[in-house]
Amino acid sequence: MASTAAALLIRLIGGEQAAFLGVLLLGGFFAVLASVAPFVAGSLPRITRARTSDDGGCVIVENPHPTFAEQVRGGLSR
């Protein structure tokens, strides 16, 4: 986003077209599009290995840590 803004600002101030400004502009555009990938790869359900049931009434945790499973079975008492 910053490279796109910088390219547009340089273009407006300088008043000339330059190839490197196009590279900056397109680079910024593609960086914005590519920034979605880490958020998809690191999404919360993927990290926690948890999802809601089909009816939305409970949360299903796949392969929980033994301590967590024990606390849930014990009513979260310490």
Secondary structure in CASP SS format (residue, H / E / C, confidence):
PFRMAT SS
TARGET T0000
AUTHOR 0000-0000-0000
METHOD secondary structure of the structure
MODEL  1
M C 1.00
A H 1.00
S H 1.00
T H 1.00
A H 1.00
A H 1.00
A H 1.00
L H 1.00
L H 1.00
I H 1.00
R H 1.00
L H 1.00
I H 1.00
G H 1.00
G C 1.00
E C 1.00
Q C 1.00
A C 1.00
A H 1.00
F H 1.00
L H 1.00
G H 1.00
V H 1.00
L H 1.00
L H 1.00
L H 1.00
G H 1.00
G H 1.00
F H 1.00
F H 1.00
A H 1.00
V H 1.00
L H 1.00
A H 1.00
S C 1.00
V H 1.00
A H 1.00
P H 1.00
F H 1.00
V H 1.00
A H 1.00
G C 1.00
S C 1.00
L H 1.00
P H 1.00
R H 1.00
I H 1.00
T H 1.00
R C 1.00
A E 1.00
R E 1.00
T E 1.00
S C 1.00
D C 1.00
D C 1.00
G C 1.00
G C 1.00
C C 1.00
V E 1.00
I E 1.00
V E 1.00
E C 1.00
N C 1.00
P C 1.00
H C 1.00
P H 1.00
T H 1.00
F H 1.00
A H 1.00
E H 1.00
Q H 1.00
V H 1.00
R H 1.00
G C 1.00
G C 1.00
L C 1.00
S C 1.00
R C 1.00
END
